Amino acid sequence: MTPTPALLRHALLLGALLSTPRPTLQDSSGPSINDDAVCKWNLRSGGAFPRLLPIRDSCPKPIDTRRSGSHDASRSRFYPWSYKPYCLRPADVPKGSSPKLCVYTSTHFRGGHGLSLLTTPDLAASLADSLDDSLVDAKLRDHPGSSMAAPAVRTHRSYIVRELPGRGKGVVATRDIAKLEVIHIGYPAIVAQMDYTHLLSKEQAAVMLEKAVGQLPAERQEEIWALARSTGAADPMTDILKTNIFGLEVDGVSHMGLYPEGSEAVAHVLNGTGSTFWRSSPRTLTMEVVAMRDIKAGEEIVHSYAPLGSPYEERKMVLHQWGFTCSCALCSLPPSERARSDDRRNRIWEVYADLTNSAAALGRKVVDERVDELMYLVDREGLWPQLVEYYQVAARAYTALREYDVAREYAEKAEATWIEYGGVDHDGAEDIRQLWEDLRRAERGEASQDDVSDVDLDDLVD
């Protein structure tokens, strides 16, 4: 098993470029109540990007359905949502023992693309600020790969979707793309609590999902119904959701996000290696597709089903769950070369464990060797995003050896690499904060001990 830090957790946004039959579009909720945009700004204005007052003073609060004592569908009661929330309580639990789940929809989200939440009232309230389109940084909003960009800007995106011989549709780079260059910016159409299918009955879950999709703008519904299916679920929309989800957290609670644009941004090939990785912002719900390595013009842009760093047998096992066989360049190597790659990946975990558990006992010389070996193996296997974790373990190893100058160097690398691969709102912020705190505490503790050791014992005697 290989270490998988939060950035690399196995949350699959499985893009689907194959066209599939779809049912007639449906609007299951009647007319939208609130027609005003949320925290308006002029998407096509030529002026400076507006900066709002603090968010909680500028955007309306979400409603809490527990306080809604009537069925009055007034704008003031349900703003900023476009429809009255539709709520169900889990069928098989006593009333009051579990919070109800509700569907909340904003048809104005991200320039009118729309967003439906399937979650609890409290968690929906925590996401209300994310509806504000002005939260999206201008460089992301106006990126050629963003659906919020002007049509003229989008013509300059770095990829095209086209038919590939014997493969169906694929995504191909139209120019050279540099490592760590952002290729695509996506925004969710649906965010659903990860365990909603377990909390609700099968019938309830289907109704809630139908409501979530049916309240979105018609164009957004078309994008969703065009996504691929792979799980064989009886309900088509459940199949689409499970096939194309991306994992995210809302106030520490696991949710799944459906990002339709992701299916157009990258081909999710059935293999063990890829040329891209994902990063997301819990503050803006923005998802970025980023080049993990240099990509040449004319090369297909791919994302792997398998977790980064997996050896061959693990890749095979993951893909087998989807009914596929690994056919990437790595899996297709001659057995001897593939075995050497597996050895390197397994060795990464061994070195990681040594540095985590035994640094003080190993001593400076061996730790230096292990760290150098770890960095070589990561580079040799092209697992650069995992440096966010490996730099941290190096920093802690040198802290254990009281080599604080070296520890600080690796702590700085860990922090910079998290921002590089995870973005400003990266998942590792708390880990990095704790790393620096532990390092400073260790330095202060040693300084205190030095102060005591410098005291002449005769001075303590009258």
N, C-alpha and C positions, 0 to 999 in steps of 0.2 A: 504493500500500500504506500502511496506517495503522499506527502503533506499537501494539504489544499487550503491555503488561507482564504479569508472571507471573499476576497476579490475573485478567487478562482473556484468558488463553490459550484457544485454541479447544478446550476439553475439554467435550464435549457430554454433558449428562445429559438425554436427550430423553424427557420424560415421556410416558407412554402411558396414556390413559384409555379407549381403546376396548377393548371386551372381545373376546378372541380364543379360539378353541377350544384346549384344552390336553390333553395326554396324562394318563393316570392317574398320580397321585402315586406316587413310588417311594422306597423306602429301600434304597439299594444297599449298605449297609454293616453290616447286622445291628444288634444292640442297642448302645446307647451304653455305653461303658466307665465314664466318669466322670460320675456323676449329681450331684456336689456343685457348687454355684454357685461362681464364681470371685470371691474377695474379697467375700464376702457383705455386703449391706446391705439394710435393710428398705425396700423400694420404697414401701410405703404408711404408713410410720411417721410419727407426728405430731411426733416430736422433731427435734432439730437434725440437719442432714446430717452424717454421720460423716466425720471427717478421719483418714485412715490414716497410719501411719508411712511413711517414704520407700518409694516403690512397690517398689523392688527388694528390700526387706526384708519386704514384706507379701504379694506375689503370687508364686505358684510360677513357676519358670523353665520356658520351653518346652523340649521335648525336641529333641535333635538326632539325626535318624534315622541319621546316620553312625556314632553310637556305640551304636546298638541292635543287639546281636549275636544276639538271639533273637527269636522271634515271640511271646514272652510278652506277652499283652495286659493287663498289670497296670496299676492306676491310677497307681502311683508312677512307672512308666516314661513314661507319656504325658500326665500331668497338666501343664498345665491344659486340654488338649484333650479333647474328649468321645469321640473315636475314635482308633484307631491311625492315624497319618498314612499316606496312600496315595501312594507315590512312583513315578515313572517317570523314566528317564534318556532324553534325546533319542535317537531311534532312529538317526539318520544321522551321529552323531559318535563318535569313538573314546572308549572308557571313560576317564573321568578328565579329559577335555579340556573338559567342560562340567558344571556342577553339576546334580544331579537336581532336578526340580520335584516338589513334594508338595502334597497337599491336607490342610489342617488345619482342623478344624471345632470351634467352641465352640457348643453349643446354648444356653448361658446368657447369651450376649452381649446387652447392653442389655435386661435384664428378660425374657430368654427368647426374644427374636426370632431369635437365632442369627447366626453369621458363619462363612463358609468362606473360607479363604485358598488361593490357588493360586500358590505362590511357592517360593523356595529355603529350605532349613532356616535359613540365617543370617538371611535377611530375615524369616522367620516369628518367629525369636527376638527380633528388634528390635521386633516388633509385639505381643509377649506382654503388655507392660504396658498396652496399649490395651484389653485385655479387661476391665479393672477398671471396673465401672460407676460407682464413686465418683469417677472422674476427670471425669465430666460435671458441669459446674457446675449447681447447683440451679436457677438461673433458666432454663437450657436444658432440664434434665430435666423440670421441672414446667411448662414452657411449654404453653399450650393446643394448639399445633401439634406437640407432641412425642408420639411413640408411647409414650414412657415415662411420660407423665403419667397420673394417675388418670382413669378414664372420665368422672367428673363434671367434671373440669377441661377435658377435650377438647371438651366440648359448647360451650365458650366460644371456640373457635378463630374466626378472622376470615374464614373462607371456607367455602363449601359446594361440593360437586360435584353438578352437575345437568345435565339434558339441555338443549341449546341448539338452537333451531330451525335445521334444516338443517346442523347442525355436529356432532351427537353430544354426548358429554359434554364439559363445560367446567367451569372453576373460577371462581367468582364471589365477590367480596368481600361479606360480610354487613354490613360497617360501613366507615366511612372508615378507611383505613390510611395512616399518616404515612410520609413518606420516611425510609428507613433503619430502619423497624420490621421486626422479625423476624416472618415469616409462618409459617414451618414449620421444624421441626428433624428431620433425617433421619439414619439410621444404616445403614451398608452391610450387605447380605446376603452379597455376594461381593466380595472384593478379589483381583484376578488380575494377575500380572505382564503388562505391556502386550504383550510380544513372545512370550507363551507359544505362540501359534499358529504362530509361525515356528520356535521351538525344537523343538516336538513335531510328529510327523506328524499328519495330519488325523484319523486313527483315535485316536491317543493323546490329542489335544486333546479330542475328543468324550467319551472315557472319563473324563478328568479333570474335565471340566465336569459330566458326569452325576453323578460322585461328589460334587462340591462342592455341587450342588443337592440331591441325594438324601439327604444327611446333615443337612440343615437341618430344623427343625420343620415339620410338615405345613402349618400356617397360612402360614409364610413361603414355602414352595414354591408355594402357591396364588397368593400375591401376585406371585411372579416369573413364573409361567406366564401370568398375566393381562396382562403388559406387552406392548406393541405390538412388531411386527416390521416391518422396512423394507428390509433389505439383500438379501433373497432367498437367504441362505445355506441350504445343503442341510440343515444341522443346525438345528432350531428354536431350541434354547437358545443356540447361537452367534449366531443372528440376533437374539434378544432381548438378549443381552449387548452386541453391537455397536451396537444401536439405542439403548440406554439407559445407556451408560457415562458416568462422570464421571472426569476425570483426577486423579490424586494421585501423590505421590512417597513412597517408603519408602526411607529412607537414600540418597536421591539416585537411586533406580531408579524409572523410570516404571511406574505400575500403573494399572489401571482399576477403578473402584468402581461397583457396582450398588446404587443406593439406591431400593428399591421405593416408599417413601413419597413420593419426589419426584414420582412419577407422579400422586399424588393431591393434591399441594400446588400444582401449577401446570400450566396448559395450555401446551404447547410449540407455539405456532402457527407456521404456515409463512410467516413473514414476516421482516422485517429489523429490527423494533424490538420492545422488550419493556418490561415494567414491573417486572421483578425481575432480580436477579443472585444468583450463588452465592458462598458462601465456605465454607471447610472448615478443620478443625483436624487436622494430621497427628498430633497427640498423642492425640486422642480419637476420630479418624475421624468426627467430627460434621460434618454438612453443614447449613448454614443457607440458607434462601431468604429474601431480604431485599428490601424494596420499594426500587426505584431512584428512584422519584418518588412523590408523593402519589397514592393510588388511592382513587377514590370508591366508596361503597357501591353495589352493583349492577353495578360494572364487572368485566369478565372479567380475571382475573389471567393474564398471559402471560409467557413467556420466549422469547427469539429463538433460532432456529437459527443465525443469521448472527453473526459476531464483531462486538463492539461497535465502532462507528465506521466500518464498511465503507461505501464509496460504492455506488451502485446496481448497477453492473456486477458488483462483487465479491459483493454479496448474491445477485444472480441466479445467479452461477456456483456459489456454495455450495449454494443450494437446488436447482439443477439436478441436482447429484449425488444428491439425494434424490428426484428426479423431481417437484419441486414448482415452482410459480411464486409469486414474492413478491406478496402481496396486502395488506400492511400499509398503514397510513395514509401512511407516508413513501414507500413504493413507488408508492402510488396518487395521489400529487400530480400536478398538471398538469406536463408535461415541463419547462416553464420553471422552476417552483418546485423540482422535483426536481434540476434541473441546478444551481440556486443552492446547494442543500444539499450536493451533491457538491463544488462549488467550495469551500465552507467546510471540508468534511472533508479535501480535498486540501491546502488551505491550512494546516490544522493540521500536517500532516506537513512542509510546507515550512518553517514557522516552527520547528518542533521541530528540524529539521536545521540551520537557521541558528544557533539557540541552542546546539546541541550542538557544532557544528564551528567556529563563527566568532565567538563572543561577544567575545573580546578585540579582534578587528579591528573589530567593529561599533561599539564604544564605548558609553558609558553611555546616551546619549539614545536610540539605536536599540534597544538591549537593553530599555530601559523600554517603548518602543513595541511591540516584539515580544512581550514578556511580557503586556502589557495585551491585545494582540490575541489571543494564545493563550487567555487566560482568557475573553475574550468569546466566542470561537468554540466553546470547550468548553461553555460555558453555553448558547449559542444552539442547539447540537445535542444538548444533554442528555446529554453524555458524562462525567458527573461522576466515575464510578469511575476514569477514566483520569487524573484529577488526581494520583493516587499517583505517576505517572511525570512528569507535567508540572511539578509543584512541585519535583521533584528536578532537572530540567533547568534550571529557573530558578535554583535554589540554586547549581548548578555554574556557570552563566553569570555570576552576580554574584561568585562566588569568583574566576573568571578575571579579573574587572575589579577585584579587590581591594576590592570593596564588601561587607565581611564582615558588617556589621550587617544589610543586606538579605538576604544569603545565609543568615544564621541564621534570619531570619523565614520564608523559604521552606523551609528544612530542617525547622523545627518544623511547618510546615503539612504537609509530606510525611509526617512521622512520624505526626501526628495523623490524617491522611486514610487512611493505611494501616490504622491500628487501626480507624477508622470503617468502612471498606469491607472490610477483610480479617480483622478480628477480632484478638484478642490474639496468636494463633498464626499471624499472617499470613506470606505468602511473601516479603515484602520486608524482613524483619528484617536480613539480611546487607547488602542494598543500603543501608539506612538507616545501619547501623553504619559502612559504608565511607564514606558521604557525610559523616557527622560527623567521621570520622577525617581525611579529605582536607581538610575545611574547617579543622580545628584545626591540621593540619600546615602549611597555607598561611599561617595567621595566625602560627604560631611562626616559620616561615621568614622572613616579612617583618619580624617583630620582631628576629630575629637580624641581618638586614641593616641595620636601623636602628641597632642597637647598634654595628656596625662603622663605619657612616658618621659616627657621632657622635664617633669617636675622632680626636683631633688627631694628624696624622701626625708633628708635631714631637715628640710624646710617645713615639713609637716609635723615635726616634733618640737614641743615647747622647750 
